[in-house]
Amino acid sequence: MKIATINSTAKAKKKIHTIAKSNNLDYDLVYAIFCFHWNYDGIEGDWVTDLDQDDDYHHRYELIRIKLGISTPNYDKKEVIEQIYNQLQLRDKKKLSNHFFYGATQKNYCLVSEYASYYYLTNATLEKLNTLEWKSKELTLEIIVKQLFLKLFRGGSIDRSYLEYLYVDLHVALPYLTQTVQTLDWTKPFIEKREANSEKGKLSELTNSLKEFCKGDKYFLRTVLEALSYSDILKVSNHCVQGVFIPDLRNKLSPHFNSNDWTYPLRFWS
């Protein structure tokens, strides 16, 4: 399949334009990323497979590389872990939180993911990071582009325990088109409203209660709530995350089967 035939319909281009706008990114960049991995042509979207490595294929990778201003690092696992650990030390938590407050109200998966990944790795050490999943021999441009797609497509919701994803999420600086608007901390009234309700409710009810403060479909809202649980703003009874390296508990399952679609600790909400 030729990459020039992917996402060629007006419907597909409109969908990708909406994603680019929500994430405050250049359309051409987002379009190029999506064409390698997801095709919105047809009735439903589908994964892209068996692409011809023609001139268009190579030109689009080069376009992405230039727009991101990155070189091809070809890091191995040890180097990726060191880069992630360094990024955790450098992050401005106040800036990160404001970006999250804003991103969650704009359906900006990228800003929500960066906040979620940072707090998911609270209490990380080099040794702890080494326990996370690593599927690659080395980190190539192709792998970086795939992780960027996952960031845009689902905010890393099921990818956050992979070192490849965490490296891209925390280390690759996305060229946002405009500065993030200073946003009020909507998490305080959200939590106060939840605590005022004597009935904790199910995860579906928790999701619905967030709609007053954030917009997006149920998958986006779930990612926002999971991020809040990582940062200990949204607390889960009997599952305190203070002093915990959350990925250590990523395989701990709830007795409520459907809740296991969520990550720890929120899968134990009810």
Secondary structure, 3 states (H helix, E strand, C coil): CCHHHCCCCHHHHHHHHHHHHHCCCCHHHHHHHHHCCEECCCCCCEECCCCCCCHHHHHHHHHHHHHHCCCCCCECHHHHHHHHHHHHHHCCHHHHHHHHHHHHHHCCHHHHHHHHHHHHCCCCCHHHHCCCECCCCCECHHHHHHHHHHHHHHCCCCCCCEHHHHHHHHHCCCCCCCCCCCCCCCHHHHHHHHHHCCCCCCHHHHHHHHCCCCCCCHHHHHHHHHHHHHCCCCCCCCCCCCCCCHHHHCCCCCCCHHHHHCCCCHHHCC
